Amino acid sequence: MQCNILDAQSQLSQLVQAALAGEDVVIANNGIPVVRLVKVEKQDVRRKPGAWSALPKADPDWDSPATNAAIAAEITGSEYP
């Protein structure tokens, strides 16, 4: 199936359904094919437990009022007392 860009804008959901059903869907610009809609295969994404375990540990005072004041002073450009 081939359709022009203007037609594809109003028929996108039908074109996607056709591509999901295995039909060859081509979108053309002034009759010249420019893109093809294809079904994206399921990605095999497997999480690895402990991927962040090698990161350095935060200091115990990472969220202290003094640390927050220093960060705020850095962001605003003011002096930290």
N, C-alpha and C positions, 0 to 999 in steps of 0.2 A: 504494500500500500504506500502510495506517495501522496503528499498534500503540501500545499504552499504554506508559508509561515503564517499568513493571515488566517487561513482556515485552521491551522494547528492551534492558534490562540483560543479559538472558540470550541475546539474539539479535543482539548488536551486529555481529558479523562478517558475519552473513547480510544484515543491513540495509545495511551498507557495500557489500557486493558487489552488492546490488540497485541501490543508488544509482550505483555505478560502471558498471553495465550500462545506465543511463539511466532506470531506473524511478523514479517519484515516491514518495519515502519520507517519511512524515509521522509524527512522534511526538506522541502526545496525552497529556494529563493529565486523567484522569477523562472520557475521550471528547471532550475539547476540544483541537483541534490547537494545539500550541504551538511546535514547531520542524519544520524540513524539512531532511533530509540532501541535500546536493548535492555533486556532484563538483567539486573545485577544479581549475580550468584551470591548465595549466603556466604558471608565472611566467617572463617574459622578463627574466632578471637578467643583465645584462652588466657585467662589471667594467671599470673605466677604469684602465688602467695609469698610475701616477704620481699617484694621487689624494691621497697623503700627502706629495707632494714639496714642497708649500707650507708644511708644518709647520716650526716653528723647529727648528734643529739642536740636539742635546744638547751641553752643555759637555763638553770632553774628560775632566774629572774627575768626571763624573756618578756614577760608581760607586767613588769613592775611599773608603778607610776613614773619612776625616774626614766626608765627606758622609753615609755610612751611619750613623755615630755621631750626627750631628746629627739625622737622621731618627728614629733610635731614641729619642733624648732627647725629641723632640717628641711621639712617640706615647706614650711611657711617662710623660711629665710630669716627668721628671727634668731636672737641669741639664746642659747640654753643657759639658764642661771647656774 
